[in-house]
């Protein structure tokens, strides 16, 4: 093989590899859920096969790059959310929705468990019409199940700009497991989830 042929073959292989990597990245999708304290919404998604990453952050408000202090003051309109990056070939949006419901109290507005305020309201933020269709159908299925006497108040809203939370909030349940588990217990999250849904999923996917 001539030197020119080797160079050309190398260029073709690099182009194919680059194209494949780009395609792989393009095939991942995101889903965004508000379920109260974002520390507690990362673990149930991190343990799902096909979930690439979870990021705690803020969505739904009117100012750019808000801080935790600003959001929890209730003056920005943002909600604490977890944004889930996932591979749709390995896990469907429907499964992400199923995971969402059993990790929230769908009967309370502007609070989740011990945390009160607009920033803790439960909400499903959708990225596109297909997610909206699936989220609406999932919510209706919860209503039609007859499990609850009270209304299911979780809204389905169009996604807005997502602002990642401060670094110390990311993977908090892993970096500060003792404090996280104490907070979760003292907040009564698992007791309430058990009342609503039966045995709740583990607070920590490694436990």
N, C-alpha and C positions, 0 to 999 in steps of 0.2 A: 504494500500500500504506500502510495506516495505521501510526501509530507503534506501536500495540499489536501489530499483525501482525508488524512488523519485530522487535520484542522477542521475540515468541513464536518466530519462525523462528530467531533467533539462539540462543535457549535450546535449541531442538531440535537445531541443528547442534552446539552444545557438548556436548550429551548424547551424540550419536552419536560424536563424536570421542573423548570420554572413554571410552565403551564400547569403541570399537575399540582404543584404547591399552591398556586393561585386558585385553582379550582377547589382544592380542599378547604382553603380559607373561606372562599365564597359560599360553600355549602353549609357553614355554621350559621345559626340563627340566634336571636335573643328573645327572651321573654322577661317581663317585668311585673313584679308582684309586691303590693303593699300588704303586710300582715302584722303590723305593730313593730316592735323592736327588731331591727334588721339583724342583730346578732343571732336571733333565734330562727330566722328564716334561711340562713345559709346552710346549716347542717342537713336538713331534710333533702335539699337538692344536691349537695356535695356527694351524698352517698348513692345517687342514681347513676347507673351506667349510661354513658352518652352525654352527661353534663361535663362540659369542659372547664367552666369556671363559674364562680358566683362572686358578685361584687356588691357590697353594701353602698347605698347612695340615696340620692334625693331626686324626686320627680314631681311635676305638677305645679310648681310655683312660678313666681313672676320675676325673680331676680336671678342673676347669673352667679354660678359658683358659690352657693350659700354655705355657711358653716353650720355645724351641728347646733351651736348655741342659737343661731338665727332661726333655724328650722323648728327647733323645739319650743321656741318662744311663741310659735303660732302666728307669726306676723308675715310669713313669706308665702304661705299657701302650699309649701312643699310637703310631701309625704315621705317617710322613711320607706325605702323599697330595697328589694334584692333584685339585681339584674342577672339573669341566668343565660350564659352562652352554652348552646347545646348543639349536638350533631343530630339532625332530624332522621338520619338513617338508623340511629341507635336508640333514640328515645323520642316519642312523639309529644307534641304540645298537649295532647289530651292527658298524657300521664303527668305532665307538669301541673296541669289543672287539678287532677285528682290529688296530687301531693299538696297543692295549695289548700284545698278545702279542709283537709283533716289537720291542718296546722294553724287554722285561724278560728276565731269566734265570729261567724257570719251574721250574728244577730245584734251586734253592737256597733254603733256609729261613733266616730270621733274618739275611739279608744280601742285598745286590745289589752285584756287582762288588767294588770295594775297600772298600765300606762294610759293616761288620758290626754286628749288634745287632738286637734286636727291633724297633726303630723303623724298620728298613730292610726288614722282611719284605715280600714281594710278597703283595698281597691285592686282591680285587675287592670293594668295598663296594656293595651293591645297595640301591636305593630302590624297594621294592615287588616284588610277586611276578613281574610281567612281566620286569623286569630280571633277577631271579633265574633265571627259566626260560631267558632268552637267554644269561646268563653261564654257567650249567651246561652248556647245549648247546654253547657256544663252547669251553669247557674240554674237553668230551668229544671234540669234533672235533679238537682239538690232540692229545689222547691217541690217538685212532683213526688219526691220520695216520701213525703209526709213525715219526715223525721222530726220536723220542728213545728210547733204551734205558732211561734212568732215569725214575722217576716224576715226573709233573707235580704239584707240591705246592701250587700257588697255591689258597688257599681262597676260597670265595665266602661272604661274611658280610653280615648286615644292617647297613646304615649306622647310625652313631651320630651324636652331636653333632659338627659340624664346626667347628673353630677355625682361622680364618685365621692363617697364620704372620706373623711380623714383617714390616714394610714392606720391609726391605732384601732379603728373600728373594723378593719378588714380581718377576717378569720379570727375574730375575737374569741370564739369558743375554743379555738386551738391554742392561741397564744396565752390566754388567761382562763384556763379551764376551771379553776377553783372559783374565781369570782363569777364566771359565767354561770356555772351550775348553781351557785348560791342565789344569784339574781333570778334565774329561771324558777327555782324552787320558791323563793320568797314572793315572786310575782303571781304564783298560783297558776302558771300557764298549763302545766301538765294535768293538774287536777281538773281544770275547766275543760281541757280538750277531751279528757276521759269522760266527763259528764256529757259532752256533746256527741262524741264520735265513738266511744269505746276506748280500748287501750290505745294510747297515743304512740307514735313512733318514738324511738330513742332520741333523747335530747342531743346526744353525741353519736354520730355514725360509727365511731370506733368502740363504743361501749357495748 
